[in-house]
Amino acid sequence: MKKSALLLCLFLSAINLAFAEGNAEEGKNKSVACGACHGADGNSVIDMNPKLAGQHAGYLVKQLKEFKLASQTGGAEGRNNAVMNGMAAGLSEQDMMDIAAYFSSQKQTPGEAPENVVEAGNKLYTGGDLARGITACIACHGPHGDGTSLSGFPDISGQHSAYLKAQLEAFRSGQRANSLNGMMGDIAKRLTDQDIEILSQYISGLY
């Protein structure tokens, strides 16, 4: 009896997982409006707007849910952004999963790091700064900045340096506070302006 119940639970879980997956083709149709800022294939040409191509689908869904939550709470909860709150407000969870499936299936265009930041950027990215309590970025985002879909750490490789800089500053100031267990806020508050400038340019060249 117990074995049968366990098999039933596993079967139902598998069904739920199947239904929880996004449809990339549907997402392509639903993402037309997104293309104005992020590019039709998720490779934004505007450096203040993030590239979405190749990003982990689960991470994209999480951000969309939090933008929608911010729109429902007047910014008191979730991730508050004047433009994205409105874009996410009318999306269903299935819409979010479909859009995320589409962008995650696209190939990201590579970025480039200036030569003058590579040495300092690599040192901070891979080793952190123990004396200042700065955790190495590599610990969560990996050697190439790819992150991991299961843990929820985003792919930051090849991202626009201007966007990376803006997000690190937002985490540092507390304007953005939606990272896992608040980790990014705790790390960013220890970064200087120079640290942020170097890291954002260095990470843009990872791939």
Contacts in CASP RR format, 6 or more apart in sequence:
PFRMAT RR
TARGET T0000
AUTHOR 0000-0000-0000
METHOD contacts of the structure
MODEL  1
MKKSALLLCLFLSAINLAFAEGNAEEGKNKSVACGACHGADGNSVIDMNP
KLAGQHAGYLVKQLKEFKLASQTGGAEGRNNAVMNGMAAGLSEQDMMDIA
AYFSSQKQTPGEAPENVVEAGNKLYTGGDLARGITACIACHGPHGDGTSL
SGFPDISGQHSAYLKAQLEAFRSGQRANSLNGMMGDIAKRLTDQDIEILS
QYISGLY
20 97 0 8 1.000
21 97 0 8 1.000
21 101 0 8 1.000
22 57 0 8 1.000
22 94 0 8 1.000
22 97 0 8 1.000
22 98 0 8 1.000
22 100 0 8 1.000
22 101 0 8 1.000
23 97 0 8 1.000
23 98 0 8 1.000
23 101 0 8 1.000
24 98 0 8 1.000
24 101 0 8 1.000
24 102 0 8 1.000
24 105 0 8 1.000
25 102 0 8 1.000
26 98 0 8 1.000
26 102 0 8 1.000
27 95 0 8 1.000
27 98 0 8 1.000
27 99 0 8 1.000
27 101 0 8 1.000
27 102 0 8 1.000
28 102 0 8 1.000
30 95 0 8 1.000
30 98 0 8 1.000
30 99 0 8 1.000
30 102 0 8 1.000
31 99 0 8 1.000
31 102 0 8 1.000
31 103 0 8 1.000
32 40 0 8 1.000
33 87 0 8 1.000
34 42 0 8 1.000
34 52 0 8 1.000
34 87 0 8 1.000
34 99 0 8 1.000
34 103 0 8 1.000
35 42 0 8 1.000
37 44 0 8 1.000
37 46 0 8 1.000
37 49 0 8 1.000
37 83 0 8 1.000
38 44 0 8 1.000
38 49 0 8 1.000
38 50 0 8 1.000
38 51 0 8 1.000
38 52 0 8 1.000
38 103 0 8 1.000
39 45 0 8 1.000
41 53 0 8 1.000
41 106 0 8 1.000
41 107 0 8 1.000
42 51 0 8 1.000
42 52 0 8 1.000
42 53 0 8 1.000
42 103 0 8 1.000
42 106 0 8 1.000
42 108 0 8 1.000
43 51 0 8 1.000
43 53 0 8 1.000
43 106 0 8 1.000
43 108 0 8 1.000
43 109 0 8 1.000
44 50 0 8 1.000
44 51 0 8 1.000
44 52 0 8 1.000
44 160 0 8 1.000
47 160 0 8 1.000
47 161 0 8 1.000
47 162 0 8 1.000
47 163 0 8 1.000
48 160 0 8 1.000
48 162 0 8 1.000
48 163 0 8 1.000
48 166 0 8 1.000
49 160 0 8 1.000
49 163 0 8 1.000
50 159 0 8 1.000
50 160 0 8 1.000
50 163 0 8 1.000
51 108 0 8 1.000
51 109 0 8 1.000
51 158 0 8 1.000
51 159 0 8 1.000
51 160 0 8 1.000
52 60 0 8 1.000
52 103 0 8 1.000
52 106 0 8 1.000
53 103 0 8 1.000
53 106 0 8 1.000
53 107 0 8 1.000
53 108 0 8 1.000
53 109 0 8 1.000
54 103 0 8 1.000
54 104 0 8 1.000
54 105 0 8 1.000
54 106 0 8 1.000
54 107 0 8 1.000
54 108 0 8 1.000
54 155 0 8 1.000
55 103 0 8 1.000
55 104 0 8 1.000
55 108 0 8 1.000
55 154 0 8 1.000
55 155 0 8 1.000
56 104 0 8 1.000
56 147 0 8 1.000
56 148 0 8 1.000
56 149 0 8 1.000
56 152 0 8 1.000
56 154 0 8 1.000
56 155 0 8 1.000
57 97 0 8 1.000
57 100 0 8 1.000
57 101 0 8 1.000
57 103 0 8 1.000
57 104 0 8 1.000
57 149 0 8 1.000
58 100 0 8 1.000
58 104 0 8 1.000
58 149 0 8 1.000
58 152 0 8 1.000
59 149 0 8 1.000
59 152 0 8 1.000
59 153 0 8 1.000
59 154 0 8 1.000
59 155 0 8 1.000
60 96 0 8 1.000
60 99 0 8 1.000
60 100 0 8 1.000
60 103 0 8 1.000
60 104 0 8 1.000
61 93 0 8 1.000
61 96 0 8 1.000
61 97 0 8 1.000
61 100 0 8 1.000
62 152 0 8 1.000
63 79 0 8 1.000
63 178 0 8 1.000
64 88 0 8 1.000
64 91 0 8 1.000
64 96 0 8 1.000
64 99 0 8 1.000
64 100 0 8 1.000
65 88 0 8 1.000
65 93 0 8 1.000
65 96 0 8 1.000
66 78 0 8 1.000
66 79 0 8 1.000
66 178 0 8 1.000
67 78 0 8 1.000
67 79 0 8 1.000
67 81 0 8 1.000
67 84 0 8 1.000
67 85 0 8 1.000
67 86 0 8 1.000
67 87 0 8 1.000
67 88 0 8 1.000
68 85 0 8 1.000
68 88 0 8 1.000
68 89 0 8 1.000
68 90 0 8 1.000
68 91 0 8 1.000
69 77 0 8 1.000
69 78 0 8 1.000
69 79 0 8 1.000
70 76 0 8 1.000
70 77 0 8 1.000
70 78 0 8 1.000
70 79 0 8 1.000
70 80 0 8 1.000
70 81 0 8 1.000
70 85 0 8 1.000
71 85 0 8 1.000
71 86 0 8 1.000
71 88 0 8 1.000
71 89 0 8 1.000
72 89 0 8 1.000
74 80 0 8 1.000
74 85 0 8 1.000
75 85 0 8 1.000
78 178 0 8 1.000
79 176 0 8 1.000
79 178 0 8 1.000
80 175 0 8 1.000
88 96 0 8 1.000
91 99 0 8 1.000
108 155 0 8 1.000
108 157 0 8 1.000
108 158 0 8 1.000
108 207 0 8 1.000
110 158 0 8 1.000
110 205 0 8 1.000
110 207 0 8 1.000
111 158 0 8 1.000
111 204 0 8 1.000
111 205 0 8 1.000
111 207 0 8 1.000
112 204 0 8 1.000
112 205 0 8 1.000
113 201 0 8 1.000
113 202 0 8 1.000
113 203 0 8 1.000
113 204 0 8 1.000
113 205 0 8 1.000
113 206 0 8 1.000
114 201 0 8 1.000
117 197 0 8 1.000
117 198 0 8 1.000
117 201 0 8 1.000
117 202 0 8 1.000
118 202 0 8 1.000
120 198 0 8 1.000
120 202 0 8 1.000
121 198 0 8 1.000
121 199 0 8 1.000
121 201 0 8 1.000
121 202 0 8 1.000
122 202 0 8 1.000
124 134 0 8 1.000
124 136 0 8 1.000
124 137 0 8 1.000
124 195 0 8 1.000
124 198 0 8 1.000
124 199 0 8 1.000
124 202 0 8 1.000
125 136 0 8 1.000
125 137 0 8 1.000
125 138 0 8 1.000
125 199 0 8 1.000
125 202 0 8 1.000
125 203 0 8 1.000
126 136 0 8 1.000
126 137 0 8 1.000
126 138 0 8 1.000
126 143 0 8 1.000
127 136 0 8 1.000
127 138 0 8 1.000
128 134 0 8 1.000
128 135 0 8 1.000
128 136 0 8 1.000
128 137 0 8 1.000
129 190 0 8 1.000
132 190 0 8 1.000
133 190 0 8 1.000
134 187 0 8 1.000
134 190 0 8 1.000
134 191 0 8 1.000
134 195 0 8 1.000
135 183 0 8 1.000
135 187 0 8 1.000
137 145 0 8 1.000
137 156 0 8 1.000
137 199 0 8 1.000
137 203 0 8 1.000
138 145 0 8 1.000
140 147 0 8 1.000
140 151 0 8 1.000
140 153 0 8 1.000
140 183 0 8 1.000
141 147 0 8 1.000
141 153 0 8 1.000
141 154 0 8 1.000
141 155 0 8 1.000
141 156 0 8 1.000
141 157 0 8 1.000
142 148 0 8 1.000
144 157 0 8 1.000
144 206 0 8 1.000
144 207 0 8 1.000
145 155 0 8 1.000
145 156 0 8 1.000
145 157 0 8 1.000
145 203 0 8 1.000
145 206 0 8 1.000
146 155 0 8 1.000
146 157 0 8 1.000
147 153 0 8 1.000
147 154 0 8 1.000
147 155 0 8 1.000
147 156 0 8 1.000
151 180 0 8 1.000
152 180 0 8 1.000
153 180 0 8 1.000
156 164 0 8 1.000
156 203 0 8 1.000
156 206 0 8 1.000
157 203 0 8 1.000
157 205 0 8 1.000
157 206 0 8 1.000
157 207 0 8 1.000
158 203 0 8 1.000
158 204 0 8 1.000
158 205 0 8 1.000
158 206 0 8 1.000
158 207 0 8 1.000
159 203 0 8 1.000
159 204 0 8 1.000
160 204 0 8 1.000
161 200 0 8 1.000
161 201 0 8 1.000
161 203 0 8 1.000
161 204 0 8 1.000
162 200 0 8 1.000
164 199 0 8 1.000
164 200 0 8 1.000
164 203 0 8 1.000
164 204 0 8 1.000
165 196 0 8 1.000
165 197 0 8 1.000
165 200 0 8 1.000
167 176 0 8 1.000
168 188 0 8 1.000
168 191 0 8 1.000
168 196 0 8 1.000
168 199 0 8 1.000
168 200 0 8 1.000
169 188 0 8 1.000
169 196 0 8 1.000
170 176 0 8 1.000
171 177 0 8 1.000
171 179 0 8 1.000
171 184 0 8 1.000
171 185 0 8 1.000
171 187 0 8 1.000
171 188 0 8 1.000
171 189 0 8 1.000
172 185 0 8 1.000
172 188 0 8 1.000
172 189 0 8 1.000
172 191 0 8 1.000
172 196 0 8 1.000
174 185 0 8 1.000
176 184 0 8 1.000
177 185 0 8 1.000
179 185 0 8 1.000
188 196 0 8 1.000
191 199 0 8 1.000
END
